[in-house]
């Protein structure tokens, strides 16, 4: 999960354009409350697949849940459930 100074509840994609855009400088600041040595880990408790831990994301567990969701709720391919990104880090209050 990418946590920025404005939150984390976003989706990323690619857009190809023929214009030169200067890169944004990398920030040194950490925005994850847990990594800032605060007690949070709300994202871990919200993961329905138990795929997220303080050590990282088990992508296979996450993907298995997405596959099951696709079987139960047919339609366009599901690429993320997003439940881990609905905690306090999705708000500007980080």
C-alpha positions as CSV (number, residue, x, y, z in Angstrom):
1,X,0.0,0.0,0.0
2,X,1.3,3.4,-1.0
3,X,0.6,6.0,1.7
4,X,1.2,9.6,0.7
5,X,0.8,12.8,2.6
6,X,-2.8,13.0,1.2
7,X,-3.8,9.4,2.1
8,X,-3.8,6.0,0.4
9,X,-7.2,5.4,-1.0
10,X,-6.3,5.7,-4.7
11,X,-5.8,3.6,-7.8
12,X,-2.9,3.9,-10.1
13,X,-2.7,3.3,-13.8
14,X,-0.7,4.3,-16.8
15,X,-1.4,7.2,-19.2
16,X,0.9,7.6,-22.2
17,X,1.3,11.2,-23.4
18,X,3.8,12.9,-25.6
19,X,4.7,15.7,-23.2
20,X,7.7,16.1,-21.0
21,X,6.8,16.2,-17.3
22,X,9.4,16.9,-14.7
23,X,9.6,14.2,-12.0
24,X,8.3,14.9,-8.5
25,X,11.1,14.7,-5.9
26,X,11.0,11.6,-3.6
27,X,9.9,12.4,-0.1
28,X,11.9,11.2,2.8
29,X,9.1,11.4,5.3
30,X,7.3,8.2,6.3
31,X,3.5,8.4,6.4
32,X,2.6,4.9,7.8
33,X,1.7,5.4,11.5
34,X,3.1,2.0,12.4
35,X,6.4,2.7,10.7
36,X,6.5,6.1,12.5
37,X,6.6,4.0,15.7
38,X,2.9,4.6,16.5
39,X,0.6,1.8,17.3
40,X,-1.9,1.5,14.4
41,X,-2.0,-1.6,12.2
42,X,-5.7,-1.0,11.4
43,X,-4.9,-2.0,7.8
44,X,-3.9,-5.5,9.0
45,X,-7.1,-6.0,11.0
46,X,-9.2,-5.0,8.0
47,X,-7.7,-7.5,5.5
48,X,-10.3,-10.2,5.0
49,X,-7.7,-12.6,3.5
50,X,-5.3,-12.3,6.5
51,X,-2.8,-11.5,3.7
52,X,-1.4,-8.4,5.3
53,X,1.1,-8.4,8.2
54,X,3.6,-6.0,9.7
55,X,6.2,-7.8,7.6
56,X,4.4,-7.2,4.3
57,X,1.7,-8.6,2.0
58,X,1.3,-12.2,1.0
59,X,0.2,-11.6,-2.6
60,X,-0.9,-15.2,-3.1
61,X,-3.3,-15.1,-0.2
62,X,-4.7,-11.8,-1.4
63,X,-5.1,-13.1,-5.0
64,X,-6.9,-16.3,-3.8
65,X,-9.5,-14.1,-2.0
66,X,-9.9,-12.0,-5.2
67,X,-10.5,-15.2,-7.2
68,X,-13.1,-16.4,-4.7
69,X,-14.8,-13.0,-4.8
70,X,-14.9,-13.2,-8.6
71,X,-16.6,-16.6,-8.5
72,X,-19.2,-15.4,-6.0
73,X,-19.7,-12.0,-7.7
74,X,-19.2,-12.5,-11.4
75,X,-18.4,-9.5,-13.6
76,X,-15.3,-7.6,-14.5
77,X,-12.1,-9.0,-13.1
78,X,-11.4,-7.9,-9.5
79,X,-7.9,-6.6,-9.0
80,X,-8.1,-5.5,-5.4
81,X,-10.7,-5.5,-2.6
82,X,-9.2,-2.3,-1.0
83,X,-10.4,-3.1,2.5
84,X,-6.8,-2.6,3.9
85,X,-6.8,1.0,2.4
86,X,-10.0,2.1,4.2
87,X,-8.4,2.9,7.6
88,X,-7.0,6.1,9.0
89,X,-4.4,6.3,6.3
90,X,-7.1,6.9,3.7
91,X,-7.8,10.2,5.4
92,X,-5.7,13.3,5.5
93,X,-5.3,12.9,9.2
94,X,-2.2,10.7,9.0
